Amino acid sequence: MPSGTLLYAQSGGVTAVINATASAVIQSARARRVRVLAARNGILGALREELIDTSKEPIAAIRALAHTPGGAFGSCRVKLKSLKDDRAKYERLLEVFRAHDVRWFLYNGGNDSADTALKVSRLAREFDYPLACVGVPKTVDNDLAVTDCCPGFGSAAKYTAVSVREAALDVAAMADTSTKVFVYEAMGRHAGWLAAAAGLAGNGADEAPHLLLFPERPFDEADFFAKVRATVERVGYCVVVASEGIRTADGGFVADAGGGKDSFGHTQLGGVASHLAGRVKDALGYKVHWALPDYLQRSARHVASKTDLQQAIAVGAAAVDYALAGMNAVMPVIVRTGEAPYRWTVQPAPLSKIANKEKTMPAGFIRRDGYGITDKARRYLEPLIRGEAPPPYGRDGLPQYVALKNVPVRRRLPDFVL
Amino acid sequence: MPSGTLLYAQSGGVTAVINATASAVIQSARARRVRVLAARNGILGALREELIDTSKEPIAAIRALAHTPGGAFGSCRVKLKSLKDDRAKYERLLEVFRAHDVRWFLYNGGNDSADTALKVSRLAREFDYPLACVGVPKTVDNDLAVTDCCPGFGSAAKYTAVSVREAALDVAAMADTSTKVFVYEAMGRHAGWLAAAAGLAGNGADEAPHLLLFPERPFDEADFFAKVRATVERVGYCVVVASEGIRTADGGFVADAGGGKDSFGHTQLGGVASHLAGRVKDALGYKVHWALPDYLQRSARHVASKTDLQQAIAVGAAAVDYALAGMNAVMPVIVRTGEAPYRWTVQPAPLSKIANKEKTMPAGFIRRDGYGITDKARRYLEPLIRGEAPPPYGRDGLPQYVALKNVPVRRRLPDFVL
């Protein structure tokens, strides 16, 4: 039994399967008799010494985490500066690690979190403290470098493709006398991965979704209007999937999610779907509807991808292996080892190659006209949404998600003002 | 084998299970060797003589309808006036019925469609034409009179409760450093049934959703702000579910779905969720997010309620029975015959008691403070979302929905200009 504590924390936007990673981390560590604490709200909990004793949770609860969306220990949106600029915080971290004998730190998040993990990994050398820091991948945005895909993306992608296929059937049925244009807004501020996944819902020019809008391509309103009109005239209706972060050629966002002010000075929130729907209505006169699933798309554990779930579990287990083997500043990444049949494995990669990088869609994934995905993109995306892994449902017709007790560890240090 | 043709049509907003009703209608009629035509786009297809020969569909396709959302034959939003005011249309209908030997007409829809069915039922007496017209219930709004519930509602209700439960876990995880208030917009222009269903996702004052807003209760913004603030201060975050049709005490909609114009004269679309989120941000300063699932909530066959599916099938089969038995101007309605365990049966009810009526939530279903549901509402709603009935998924990870061939019947009449 290795001596020391493993500290696990969740960071950034949560996903349908980040708790599956947590479940795998805790189960792997328990199997090796390693004590696991979890930080409440990511790195904040480590700084505030708000730690949770996962040994107080029965194994059934830890197993149930694998089918529970959200972030069971709380997450955060916080970025640490460099060791030089934020030295007091790193010293505090070290104090907390020492006080609780933390030898392994697993930070489960996206690009920013990989950066935090990389910085924390430097504590080992800087302060000569025996620490292995492992980043664990997670993001519905699928924009981490090095890894073939990101746990959390496959399930959000499946949600997107399923939802767009279903809504398109609704629109098709009503188009003769009602809505002719439907706009679905997908997450993706800088990368169009989720909008691309919607493309899996149909095939060919006449099957919905008809138009995908990617942040990787400049948005040209006149061209878009022409495409919408041509689709309605040919098919009878038009389903559009827009990435929230599409920009015009001058680099400005088509719609600022933060919104503007109305004539009374009130905040007018709105996204790209509502904006495009309004513009289409004015310019083309069609009846429009739009949907903004927002958090629903990243928490929809009920329609999770089995592939995604398996990968979320695999990176959790690998992270424990790497940490206990003393590997510092690494992240378990997913490597695609076969196309047909799809195969994958998990390997370690240096955090320095992942932190702060952002993987947008390769040009070869976007159709020449900019409004759809290529066969190459389809081959990449399709295995990621494959397989179903529904949660157990109760007699009440609802998924049985677990709420942990989250018993705090007794604090040993004075307060720390962030 | 009864002589004559049964004509089936879908009307109004479609649902996740209206095609299950269609599947039951066609299978029941086939079992009795009755020919079934379907009108394309509801009553419009009957007027335009755009009829579909369902006998051209293999039985596998008809069975697959039971797990396919949308409206397989097309639907419409059209209301006929009285026999007196729209006489030419009724005469045309009669011509079409005669030309295709239509003796039974099944109209599958909500309140407006029940009104159309009632008017068509009068053709029998008015023109001495042997016709049995049966309305078949369907609506996610759950606002039909007489019937205990409406096929389509249970699945939309399940989607709502599941989605709100999942999104709430996301918000809970992030609230410390990110979104504190989340607003989900549910369909329901005049009746708060879907917002009420969200209430099934949690129990007690601290479990999400924390605040439900019903069109049945006047919206008081100051009181709402106070409740939001109190919830955030007590729980750490606040999940709000708003019916699209909430109104202030003076009867005006809180947010017009049609939207207004911005200072450039452009249409500014927006719903109640975006409006409330903006107001909360301005008044209370919290970070807000909101979701507008729109058509997703009524087409989400992937998370359909088994109870709802069974009821959709049962009303389809009953409608064929009633029609072939010569019952005119009736609708099969669902009668609750037991509470624990929940039991139900299907009975005929006169269309005249259903047409144009709207069933809002009983006062006893809304909590005294107006922001939640009572135990009575819970007992009513919970059985309706019970049970899962997922569609088959393909190797590609997507639900396998069927597209019918929809082979048109050769027209026998000249065009009719509507």
Interface residues (C-beta under 8 A of the other chain):
Chain A: Q10 G13 V14 A16 N41 L44 T68 P69 G70 G71 A72 G74 S75 C76 R77 V78 K158 A161 V162 S163 R165 E166 A167 A168 L169 D170 V171 A172 A173 M174 D176 T177 S178 T179 F182 L200 A201 G259 D262 S263 H266 T267 Q268 L269 G270 S274 A277 G278 R279 K281 D282 V288 H289 W290 A291 L292 P293 D294 Y295 L296 R298 S299 A300 R301 H302 V303 S305 T307 E382 I385 R386 G387 E388 P390 Y393 R395 D396 G397 L398 P399 Y401
Chain B: Q10 G13 V14 A16 N41 L44 T68 P69 G70 G71 A72 G74 S75 C76 R77 V78 K158 A161 V162 S163 R165 E166 A167 L169 D170 V171 A172 A173 M174 D176 T177 S178 F182 L200 A201 G259 D262 S263 H266 T267 Q268 L269 G270 S274 A277 G278 R279 K281 D282 V288 H289 W290 A291 L292 P293 D294 Y295 L296 R298 S299 A300 R301 H302 V303 S305 T307 E382 I385 R386 G387 E388 P390 Y393 R395 D396 G397 L398 P399 Y401
